[in-house]
Amino acid sequence: MEAVPQIGPRAATRRQEASGLGGPQRLAEGRYFNRELSWLEFNRRVLAEATDRSMPLLERLKFVSIFDSNLDEFFMKRVGGLKQQVAGNIHVPAPDGLTPRQQLAAIDETVRPMLHELRRLFGDEILPGLEEAGVRLLRWDDLSSEDRLFAATYFRRHVFPILTPLAVDAAHPFPFISNLSLSLGLGLRHRGEQVTRFARVKVPSSLPRWVKMPSGLRFLPVEELVAHNLDELFPGMEVLGVWSFRVTRNADLERNEETAEDLLETIQEELHRRRFATVVRLEIDPNMPNWMRELIREHLRFDERDLYEVETPIGLRSLMQLANLPLHEHRMESWNPPTHPRLHNQSPGEPVDVFSVLREGGDLLVHHPYDSFTTSVQRFLQGASQDPAVLAIKQTLYRTSSDSPIMQSLIRAAEEDKQVAVSVEIKARFDEANNIDWAERLDKAGAHVSYGHVGLKNHAKCALVVRQEGGELVSYTHLGTGNYNAETARLYTDFGLFTADPVIAADAVKLFNLLTGYLHRPKFEKLLVAPINMKRRFLELIGREIEHQRAGRAGYITAKMNGLEDVDVVEALYEASATGVEMDLIVRGICRLRPGIPGQSETIRVRSIVGRFLEHARVFYFHNGGDAEYYLGSADWMRRNLEYRVETVVPVEDAALQAEIEAMLELQRSDNVQAWELTPDGTWLRCHPADGEEPVDSQRLLMERSLERSRRSPVAEG
């Protein structure tokens, strides 16, 4: 029997609302928080990282960029979807009671103060900090004569050849403005005329946004370079003024999958249509004259509420270019994940045999980025592609990098006549084109490529390797919480389980048969698979804790995820809390559940961890009267994951691996540095150590533990 983990509020921890970021969010006061406003509160926590003056300057700059990039995606997906509902006269309220139109109004009221804080932070703190660090962001008037000579040469060689001036008159219609493209709106006049004309120049996105001047760390935004060399684009014309603007378009387009005979063709068509989708936001220079505003509005047909006046530079996501400057004193110490001790090369120069590690030592748990992805997951699949005893490799693909070594390994394996089956999710938002490219390359190499099923996204993270060993077939499975992407594996926290368990392998075979064959409902022995058995089983596990609590065996749940939104799950958690089941929920982003309501959710504590790594793992613990069960996998407790996606969650049954997971969960339950706690009114309060209390930064401590474990074993870095 296992003791119940330490639970209950950390009373010694002092909590304080983030300064300057506003009070409680505007939320309905029923049983649920609004999904969209809850996500905006997550992005507010991201922005709070940028306000933290104890953080190195370039790390603060990085969070400014992430906040702005997150907001771009929010407008494209979530605001775009709500606008579609309004246009379709859909007035059905969300579970929190807000209609689509009310949600748009609430979003507007929430976003504008956040943008004001972003610009104040950038102008009052980030820019002066960069100046002190020797980094100057220049305007044209700041340039010396030598700088202007360099800029003119750079413009002629690198910029001018790819610019396209677009006039607007009787012979030239108003140009198409592509999504998230930075544009310059020009007021022009022929010399000797009084008529003011409009023209648009698109700032090339293929060039670095910030042009480095020849001496020092001095950067000129490329739009300034273009704006002050317009005489070469419009010779003989007088430039009356130049103002920046940027369009955001809806990316939440509807697709008719039920009648789509060719899903690949449907997605390719959607990518084309997305370029011409409805405008959901227009950001403009506040100094843009009214005549130009009205001209743009007349042709783009957007609502007045979609207009955002933004001090230049517009599009702060581009600051990531500067956040990567090699100013080590203004950055966090770089992190090079060690190789997991069990995957250390015993013979220098020889690759580790992952299969023998699993055969001889049992299941293996890796935790990225604290354990190297390169020397674990990537090595597992690269080794399988080269191993003559491997007969088949099957894998899911949701998001991966454009130069993925794993995809290259699969192509090589297919070319060497191994059976390679890859289920590629070409509906993964914003990765469609990249995934289509990989799918076509895999298909050309001879791999069996499937695109999932109509109406379902494949979000599962699973790889299966079948190997010939001593006259029989042995299967090895990897199931994880994150994508097969070496780049994000250094930035996202994710778990992965390697196992030679034949029951899990048999379940994985059924999963791939489901993905590549006809849609059916196989019986899974150990895996929880959405939309087959996962939601039902999670509700049963919550219900079991209720029964334990009623029988006097303390009920307890810890669930770590990216989002908590499914109404059925939330209602089950409310019921569990009403019977006294204690719960710690670690939710990075959206959370519809209202904690701390007497008689409803008073035993539920909700916290969020925001730090240098993006918390991405999904982990679930059920006390089960002392016979605890642990699960990890790809699914959040959101309706889309449980009902409209193919997802996998796997039980972790090895006691030593369970202890590893529990140690991580306890660190995050105790975090008083990077954690935020959710109050009943929707306010997120940042945790700080109380006087005399030791600071607990879970991510930092996990890094230290990983290094200490590597020091105890002669482990190579990944």
C-alpha positions in Angstrom: 0.0 0.0 0.0 1.3 3.4 -0.9 0.9 6.5 1.2 -1.1 9.3 -0.1 1.3 12.0 -1.5 1.5 15.3 0.5 -1.6 17.2 -0.4 -3.5 20.3 0.5 -2.6 24.0 0.0 1.0 25.0 0.6 0.0 27.4 3.4 3.5 28.8 3.9 3.7 30.0 0.3 3.0 33.7 -0.2 1.0 34.5 -3.3 0.8 37.8 -5.1 -0.9 39.0 -8.2 1.4 40.0 -11.1 2.0 43.7 -10.9 0.7 45.9 -13.7 -1.3 43.1 -15.5 -4.8 44.0 -14.3 -7.2 42.5 -11.9 -9.5 39.4 -12.2 -10.5 38.5 -15.7 -13.9 39.2 -17.0 -15.7 35.9 -16.7 -19.2 34.5 -16.3 -19.9 33.6 -12.7 -21.4 30.2 -13.2 -19.7 26.8 -13.0 -17.3 27.4 -15.8 -14.7 29.8 -16.9 -14.8 30.9 -20.6 -12.4 28.9 -22.8 -11.2 31.9 -24.8 -10.7 34.2 -21.9 -9.0 31.4 -20.0 -6.5 31.1 -22.8 -5.9 34.8 -22.8 -5.1 34.6 -19.1 -2.4 32.0 -20.0 -0.9 34.4 -22.4 -1.0 37.1 -19.7 1.2 34.7 -17.6 3.6 34.5 -20.6 3.7 38.3 -20.7 4.3 38.4 -16.9 7.6 36.5 -17.6 8.7 39.4 -19.7 8.0 41.8 -16.9 10.2 39.9 -14.4 13.2 42.1 -13.9 15.2 39.3 -12.3 15.2 37.4 -15.6 18.0 38.0 -18.1 17.2 40.7 -20.7 17.2 38.5 -23.8 15.0 35.9 -22.0 12.5 38.8 -21.3 12.7 39.7 -25.0 12.0 36.1 -25.9 8.8 36.1 -23.9 7.7 39.4 -25.6 8.1 37.6 -28.9 6.2 34.5 -27.7 3.4 36.5 -26.3 2.9 38.3 -29.6 3.2 35.1 -31.7 0.7 33.4 -29.4 -1.7 36.3 -29.9 -1.4 36.1 -33.7 -2.4 32.4 -33.6 -5.3 33.2 -31.2 -6.8 35.7 -33.6 -6.3 33.4 -36.6 -7.9 30.3 -34.9 -10.1 31.3 -32.0 -11.3 34.8 -33.0 -11.6 33.6 -36.6 -13.8 30.7 -35.5 -16.1 33.0 -33.3 -16.5 35.4 -36.2 -17.6 32.5 -38.4 -20.2 31.6 -35.8 -21.5 35.2 -35.7 -21.6 35.4 -39.5 -23.6 32.1 -39.5 -26.1 33.6 -37.0 -25.1 31.0 -34.3 -26.2 32.4 -31.0 -25.8 29.2 -28.9 -23.9 30.1 -25.7 -20.8 28.2 -24.5 -21.0 26.3 -21.2 -20.1 29.5 -19.4 -23.1 31.3 -20.8 -21.5 33.7 -23.3 -22.7 33.7 -26.9 -20.1 34.1 -29.7 -20.8 37.8 -30.0 -20.4 38.3 -26.3 -17.2 36.3 -26.3 -15.8 38.6 -29.0 -16.7 41.7 -27.0 -15.1 40.2 -23.9 -11.9 39.2 -25.9 -11.6 42.8 -27.1 -12.0 44.2 -23.6 -9.3 41.8 -22.4 -6.8 42.1 -25.2 -6.5 45.9 -25.6 -5.2 46.5 -22.0 -2.7 43.6 -22.5 -1.4 45.2 -25.7 -1.1 48.5 -23.9 1.0 46.8 -21.2 3.1 45.0 -23.9 3.9 48.3 -25.6 4.7 50.0 -22.2 7.0 47.2 -21.3 8.7 47.2 -24.6 9.2 51.0 -24.7 9.9 51.7 -21.0 12.0 48.6 -20.0 13.1 46.4 -22.9 14.4 49.1 -25.3 16.4 50.9 -22.5 17.7 47.5 -21.3 18.9 46.7 -24.8 20.6 50.1 -25.1 22.5 49.4 -21.8 23.5 46.0 -23.2 24.9 47.7 -26.3 22.0 46.7 -28.6 20.4 49.6 -30.5 17.2 49.4 -32.5 17.5 52.3 -34.9 15.3 54.6 -36.9 16.4 56.1 -40.2 17.1 59.4 -38.5 19.6 57.7 -36.2 21.9 56.6 -39.1 25.2 58.3 -39.9 26.2 59.1 -43.4 28.3 55.9 -43.4 25.3 53.9 -42.2 23.1 55.3 -44.9 25.7 54.4 -47.6 25.7 50.8 -46.2 21.9 50.8 -46.1 21.6 52.0 -49.7 23.9 49.3 -50.9 22.1 46.6 -48.9 18.8 47.8 -50.2 19.9 47.6 -53.9 21.6 44.2 -53.5 19.2 42.3 -51.2 15.9 44.1 -51.0 15.1 46.1 -54.2 15.1 43.1 -56.6 12.3 41.3 -54.6 10.0 44.3 -54.0 6.8 44.7 -56.0 5.3 48.2 -55.9 1.5 48.0 -56.2 -0.4 51.1 -57.2 -4.1 51.5 -56.8 -6.0 53.3 -59.6 -8.5 52.7 -62.4 -6.1 50.2 -64.0 -4.8 48.6 -60.8 -7.2 47.1 -58.4 -6.6 47.1 -54.6 -4.0 44.4 -54.0 -4.4 41.2 -52.1 -2.9 41.5 -48.5 -1.7 38.2 -47.3 -2.0 36.9 -43.8 0.5 38.4 -41.2 2.4 40.2 -44.0 3.8 43.5 -43.0 2.9 46.2 -45.5 3.7 49.8 -46.1 0.8 52.1 -47.1 2.1 55.0 -49.2 0.6 58.4 -50.0 2.0 59.5 -53.3 1.5 62.3 -55.7 2.8 63.0 -59.2 5.0 66.1 -59.2 2.9 69.1 -60.2 -0.5 67.3 -59.4 -2.7 67.8 -56.3 -4.3 64.2 -56.4 -3.1 61.9 -53.6 -2.7 58.3 -54.6 -2.4 55.1 -52.6 0.2 52.4 -53.1 1.2 49.3 -51.1 4.6 47.7 -50.8 4.9 44.4 -49.0 7.8 44.1 -46.7 9.6 40.8 -47.7 9.2 38.1 -45.1 12.0 36.2 -46.7 14.5 38.7 -45.3 15.6 39.2 -41.7 13.3 41.7 -40.1 16.3 43.4 -38.4 19.1 44.5 -40.6 22.5 44.6 -38.8 24.5 47.7 -39.4 28.2 47.3 -40.0 29.6 48.3 -36.6 28.3 47.0 -33.2 25.0 45.5 -32.4 22.9 48.0 -34.2 19.8 47.0 -36.1 17.5 48.8 -38.5 14.0 47.3 -39.2 13.8 46.4 -42.8 10.6 48.4 -43.3 12.5 51.6 -42.4 15.0 50.6 -45.1 12.3 50.2 -47.6 10.4 53.4 -46.6 13.4 55.6 -47.1 14.4 54.2 -50.5 11.0 54.5 -52.2 12.3 56.9 -54.8 13.8 53.8 -56.5 10.3 52.2 -56.6 8.3 55.2 -57.6 10.7 57.4 -59.6 9.3 60.9 -60.4 6.7 60.8 -57.6 6.5 62.7 -54.4 6.2 60.5 -51.3 3.8 62.3 -48.9 3.9 59.7 -46.1 4.5 56.0 -45.3 2.6 54.1 -42.6 2.9 50.4 -41.6 0.0 48.0 -41.3 -0.5 44.3 -40.9 -3.5 42.0 -41.7 -4.5 38.9 -39.7 -6.8 36.5 -41.5 -9.1 33.7 -40.3 -7.3 30.3 -40.2 -10.3 28.3 -38.8 -11.8 27.5 -42.2 -14.5 25.0 -42.5 -13.8 21.9 -44.6 -16.3 19.4 -45.9 -14.6 16.2 -45.0 -17.7 14.1 -45.1 -17.8 14.4 -48.9 -14.0 14.7 -49.5 -12.9 11.9 -51.8 -9.3 13.0 -51.5 -8.4 14.4 -48.1 -4.9 15.5 -49.3 -6.5 17.5 -52.1 -9.0 19.0 -49.6 -6.2 20.2 -47.3 -4.2 21.7 -50.2 -7.3 23.6 -51.3 -7.8 24.9 -47.7 -4.2 26.1 -47.6 -5.0 28.1 -50.8 -8.3 29.5 -49.4 -6.6 30.5 -46.1 -4.6 33.1 -48.0 -7.9 34.8 -49.0 -9.8 34.2 -45.8 -11.7 36.9 -43.9 -9.8 39.6 -42.1 -10.1 39.3 -38.3 -7.6 42.0 -37.3 -5.9 45.0 -38.8 -2.9 46.5 -37.0 -2.0 50.0 -38.1 0.4 52.8 -37.3 -1.6 55.2 -35.1 -0.4 58.1 -37.3 -2.0 56.6 -40.5 -4.4 59.3 -41.9 -8.1 58.8 -42.0 -8.4 58.7 -45.8 -6.0 55.7 -45.9 -7.7 53.9 -43.1 -11.1 54.2 -44.8 -9.6 53.1 -48.1 -8.1 49.9 -46.5 -11.3 49.3 -44.6 -13.5 49.6 -47.7 -11.5 47.0 -49.5 -10.7 44.6 -46.7 -14.2 44.8 -45.2 -13.5 44.5 -41.5 -15.4 45.6 -38.4 -14.3 48.8 -36.6 -13.6 46.6 -33.5 -11.0 44.7 -35.5 -8.8 47.8 -35.9 -5.8 48.0 -33.5 -3.6 51.0 -33.4 -0.1 49.7 -32.7 3.1 51.7 -32.2 5.8 50.6 -34.6 7.4 48.2 -34.9 4.3 46.2 -35.7 4.7 42.4 -35.2 6.9 41.9 -32.1 7.2 38.2 -32.8 10.2 39.2 -35.0 12.1 40.0 -31.8 13.0 36.4 -31.5 15.8 37.2 -34.0 17.3 39.6 -31.5 16.6 37.3 -28.5 19.1 34.8 -30.0 22.0 37.3 -30.0 25.2 35.8 -28.5 25.1 38.0 -25.4 25.7 35.2 -22.9 25.6 37.6 -19.9 22.0 38.5 -20.9 20.8 34.9 -21.4 20.1 32.0 -19.3 22.9 29.4 -19.2 22.5 27.1 -22.2 21.1 23.7 -21.5 22.5 20.6 -23.2 20.4 17.6 -22.1 22.4 14.6 -20.8 21.9 11.2 -22.2 19.8 9.0 -20.0 22.2 6.7 -18.0 20.7 3.5 -19.3 21.4 4.7 -22.9 25.0 5.5 -22.4 27.4 4.0 -24.9 29.4 1.3 -23.1 31.9 1.0 -26.0 33.1 4.4 -27.2 32.2 5.0 -30.8 29.6 2.3 -30.9 25.9 3.1 -30.9 23.9 1.9 -28.0 21.6 -1.1 -28.6 18.3 0.3 -27.3 16.6 -3.0 -27.9 18.9 -4.9 -25.6 18.5 -2.1 -23.0 14.8 -2.7 -23.0 15.1 -6.5 -23.1 17.5 -6.7 -20.2 16.4 -3.8 -18.1 12.7 -3.4 -18.7 10.7 -0.3 -19.4 12.5 3.0 -19.8 11.1 6.5 -19.1 12.7 9.6 -20.6 11.8 13.2 -19.6 12.6 15.8 -22.2 14.4 18.2 -22.2 16.0 16.9 -19.0 16.9 13.7 -21.0 18.3 14.0 -24.5 15.8 13.4 -27.3 18.7 12.9 -29.8 20.2 10.0 -27.9 16.9 8.4 -26.9 13.9 8.7 -29.3 15.9 9.8 -32.3 18.5 7.1 -31.8 15.8 4.4 -31.3 14.3 5.2 -34.7 17.6 5.8 -36.5 18.9 2.5 -35.1 15.8 0.7 -36.2 16.2 2.0 -39.7 19.7 0.6 -39.9 19.3 -2.6 -38.1 19.0 -5.6 -40.5 17.0 -7.5 -37.9 14.2 -4.9 -38.0 11.5 -5.9 -40.3 8.9 -3.1 -39.8 8.6 0.4 -38.4 5.3 2.1 -37.8 5.0 5.7 -36.6 2.5 8.6 -36.2 3.5 12.1 -37.4 1.7 15.2 -36.1 4.3 18.0 -36.1 8.0 17.7 -37.0 10.8 19.8 -38.2 11.5 20.6 -41.9 14.8 18.8 -41.7 13.8 16.0 -39.4 16.5 13.3 -38.9 13.7 10.9 -37.9 11.9 11.3 -41.2 15.1 10.9 -43.0 15.6 7.6 -41.1 12.1 6.4 -42.1 12.8 7.2 -45.8 16.1 5.3 -45.6 14.4 2.3 -44.0 11.7 2.3 -46.7 14.3 2.5 -49.4 16.0 -0.6 -47.9 12.7 -2.5 -48.2 11.7 -2.5 -44.5 8.0 -2.3 -44.0 7.4 1.4 -43.1 4.0 2.7 -42.2 3.5 6.3 -41.3 0.2 7.9 -40.3 0.7 11.6 -41.2 -1.8 14.1 -39.8 -2.1 16.7 -42.6 -4.8 18.6 -40.7 -2.3 19.8 -38.0 -3.0 23.5 -38.0 -0.2 25.6 -39.5 1.9 22.4 -40.3 -0.2 21.2 -43.2 2.3 22.1 -45.9 5.3 20.7 -44.1 3.5 17.4 -43.3 2.2 17.1 -46.9 5.8 17.5 -48.1 7.1 14.7 -45.8 4.1 12.5 -46.7 5.0 12.8 -50.4 8.7 12.1 -49.8 7.8 9.0 -47.7 5.4 7.7 -50.3 8.0 8.2 -53.0 10.5 6.2 -51.0 8.1 3.3 -50.7 6.6 3.8 -47.3 2.9 3.1 -46.6 1.5 6.6 -45.9 -2.0 7.1 -44.5 -3.8 10.4 -43.7 -6.0 9.3 -40.9 -9.8 9.3 -41.1 -12.4 11.9 -42.2 -13.5 13.9 -39.2 -10.7 12.8 -36.9 -7.2 14.2 -36.3 -4.5 11.8 -35.4 -2.7 13.4 -32.4 -1.3 10.1 -31.0 2.4 9.9 -30.3 3.4 6.3 -31.0 6.2 4.4 -32.7 6.4 0.6 -33.1 9.4 -1.4 -34.2 9.1 -5.1 -35.1 12.4 -7.1 -34.9 13.4 -10.7 -35.8 15.0 -12.2 -32.7 15.8 -15.9 -32.4 13.2 -17.2 -34.8 10.4 -15.0 -33.4 9.1 -11.5 -33.8 9.6 -9.1 -30.9 8.0 -5.6 -30.8 9.3 -2.5 -29.1 7.0 0.5 -28.6 7.6 4.2 -27.8 4.6 6.2 -26.5 5.0 9.8 -25.6 3.3 13.1 -24.7 5.2 15.2 -27.4 5.8 15.3 -31.1 8.6 13.6 -32.9 10.4 16.8 -33.2 14.1 17.3 -32.2 13.8 21.1 -32.2 10.8 21.4 -29.8 12.1 18.5 -27.7 14.7 21.0 -26.4 12.1 23.6 -25.5 9.0 21.5 -24.4 8.8 19.3 -21.4 7.5 15.8 -22.4 7.6 12.2 -21.2 8.3 9.2 -23.4 7.9 5.5 -22.4 9.9 2.8 -24.2 8.6 -0.7 -23.6 8.9 -4.3 -24.9 5.6 -5.2 -23.2 3.9 -7.5 -25.7 0.4 -6.5 -24.6 1.2 -2.8 -25.2 2.7 -3.8 -28.6 -0.4 -5.7 -29.5 -2.4 -2.6 -28.6 -0.1 -0.5 -30.8 -0.6 -2.9 -33.7 -4.4 -2.4 -33.3 -3.9 1.3 -33.2 -2.0 1.4 -36.5 -4.5 -0.9 -38.1 -7.1 1.5 -37.0 -5.2 4.4 -38.6 -4.3 2.8 -41.8 -7.4 0.6 -42.3 -11.1 1.1 -41.9 -12.4 2.9 -38.9 -13.5 0.3 -36.3 -13.6 -0.1 -32.5 -11.0 -2.6 -31.5 -10.7 -3.7 -27.9 -7.5 -2.3 -26.3 -6.1 -4.2 -23.3 -3.8 -1.5 -21.8 -3.8 1.6 -24.0 -6.5 4.3 -23.6 -7.3 5.3 -27.1 -9.6 8.2 -28.1 -12.2 8.2 -29.3 -12.6 4.5 -28.5 -12.2 4.0 -24.7 -10.3 6.9 -23.3 -13.0 9.3 -22.1 -15.0 6.4 -20.6 -12.0 5.1 -18.8 -11.0 8.5 -17.4 -14.5 9.0 -16.1 -14.4 5.5 -14.5 -11.1 6.3 -12.8 -12.5 9.5 -11.4 -15.6 7.6 -10.3 -13.4 5.0 -8.6 -11.7 7.7 -6.5 -15.2 8.8 -5.4 -16.0 5.3 -4.2 -12.7 5.0 -2.3 -13.5 8.3 -0.6 -17.0 7.2 0.4 -15.5 4.0 1.7 -13.0 5.9 3.9 -10.0 5.3 1.7 -8.7 8.8 0.9 -9.4 9.6 -2.7 -6.8 11.7 -4.5 -6.0 12.7 -8.1 -3.2 14.6 -9.7 -3.6 15.5 -13.3 -1.1 17.5 -15.4 -2.1 18.7 -18.8 -2.2 21.6 -21.2 -5.9 22.2 -21.1 -9.0 21.3 -19.0 -12.2 22.0 -21.0 -14.4 18.9 -21.4 -17.6 19.5 -19.6 -18.2 15.8 -18.7 -14.8 15.6 -17.1 -15.2 18.9 -15.2 -18.6 17.7 -13.9 -17.0 14.4 -12.7 -14.3 16.4 -10.9 -16.9 18.6 -9.3 -18.7 15.4 -8.1 -15.5 14.0 -6.8 -14.7 17.2 -4.9 -18.2 17.3 -3.4 -17.5 13.8 -1.8 -14.1 15.0 -0.5 -11.6 13.7 -3.1 -8.5 15.9 -3.0 -7.1 17.0 -6.3 -4.1 18.9 -7.6 -4.5 19.9 -11.2 -1.5 21.3 -13.0 -2.9 23.0 -16.1 -0.7 25.1 -18.3 -3.3 26.8 -20.4 -7.1 26.7 -20.6 -9.0 25.7 -17.5 -12.8 25.9 -17.4 -13.1 24.4 -13.9 -13.6 26.9 -11.1 -11.6 25.7 -8.0 -12.3 26.5 -4.4 -16.1 26.9 -4.5 -17.6 25.6 -1.2 -19.6 22.4 -1.7 -18.5 22.2 -5.4 -14.8 22.3 -5.8 -13.3 23.3 -2.5 -10.8 20.3 -2.5 -9.5 21.2 -5.9 -6.3 23.2 -6.4 -5.4 24.4 -9.9 -1.9 25.7 -10.7 0.1 26.5 -13.8 3.8 26.4 -14.4 5.3 28.9 -16.8 9.1 28.9 -17.2 12.0 28.6 -19.6 10.5 25.4 -21.0 7.0 25.0 -22.2 5.1 22.5 -20.0 3.7 20.0 -22.5 3.5 16.7 -20.7 0.2 15.0 -19.9 0.4 12.9 -16.8 -2.4 11.4 -14.6 -2.2 9.9 -11.1 -5.1 8.1 -9.4 -4.4 7.0 -5.7 -6.8 4.0 -6.0 -6.9 3.3 -2.3 -3.1 3.0 -2.1 -2.6 0.8 -5.2 -1.8 3.9 -7.3 -2.0 4.0 -11.1 0.0 6.4 -13.3 -0.7 7.3 -17.0 1.0 9.4 -19.6 0.1 10.3 -23.1 -0.9 12.7 -25.8 -4.4 13.8 -24.7 -5.6 16.8 -22.7 -8.9 16.7 -20.9 -10.5 18.6 -23.7 -13.5 17.6 -25.8 -11.5 17.8 -29.0 -8.9 15.4 -27.6 -11.3 12.9 -26.1 -13.9 12.8 -28.9 -12.6 14.2 -32.1 -9.0 13.1 -32.2 -7.1 9.8 -32.2 -5.1 9.9 -28.9 -3.1 7.4 -26.9 -2.5 7.2 -23.1 -0.4 4.4 -21.7 -0.2 3.1 -18.1 3.2 3.3 -16.4 3.4 0.1 -14.4 7.1 -0.2 -13.3 7.4 0.9 -9.7 10.7 2.7 -10.3 9.3 4.7 -13.2 6.2 5.5 -11.2 8.5 7.0 -8.5 10.2 9.1 -11.1 6.9 10.5 -12.2 5.8 11.1 -8.6 9.0 13.0 -7.9 8.3 15.3 -10.8 4.7 15.9 -9.8 5.6 16.7 -6.2 8.1 19.2 -7.4 5.5 20.9 -9.5 2.9 20.8 -6.7 5.5 22.5 -4.5 6.8 25.0 -7.0 6.8 28.5 -5.5 8.9 30.3 -8.1 7.4 29.6 -11.5 3.9 28.5 -10.4 0.6 30.4 -10.5 -2.5 29.4 -8.6 -6.1 29.9 -9.8 -8.6 31.5 -7.5 -12.4 31.1 -7.6 -12.9 34.5 -9.3 -10.6 33.6 -12.2 -7.5 35.5 -11.0 -4.2 33.8 -11.4 -1.8 34.6 -8.5 1.9 34.1 -8.8 3.5 32.0 -6.0 6.5 33.4 -4.1 8.4 31.8 -1.2 7.3 33.0 2.2 9.8 34.4 4.6 12.3 31.6 5.5 10.8 29.2 2.9 13.1 27.6 0.4 12.4 28.5 -3.2 11.3 25.6 -5.3 11.8 26.1 -9.0 10.7 22.8 -10.5 12.3 23.2 -13.9 15.6 24.3 -12.4 15.6 21.5 -9.9 14.8 18.9 -12.6 17.8 20.2 -14.6 20.0 19.9 -11.5 18.7 16.4 -10.8 19.4 15.4 -14.4 23.0 16.7 -14.2 23.6 15.0 -10.9 22.3 11.7 -12.2 24.6 12.1 -15.3 27.6 12.8 -13.0 27.0 9.6 -11.1 27.3 7.8 -14.5 29.7 8.4 -17.3 27.1 9.8 -19.6 27.6 11.5 -22.9 25.7 14.7 -23.6 23.0 14.6 -26.3 
